Amino acid sequence: MLQVDNQSFLDNNIYLVTSGGARIRLGTATGNSSTTMRIPATYVFGGTELRFLADPIGSQRTPISQSITVFPGDNVKLIIPPA
């Protein structure tokens, strides 16, 4: 599972970025709230390195997280700071 703590006023579309560079949309994190999203099991096997991209709706910036190793059953927290 991915818990997104969106501290920004803007809603953000959240994407999983695979090691091959593909973007898989996980959902939308509403501004100033926490949202839980499921990471598809097909992308987590053994120790898998993943990155997440937050695409703010109505903004030009698209920050991407550092790589993190995720194992099946892990809970990952992504914090989007205020802009």
Summary of the structure (lengths in Angstrom):
residues: 83
radius of gyration: 12.1
end to end distance: 24.8
largest distance: 36.5
contacts: 224
relative contact order: 0.35
helix: 4%
strand: 49%
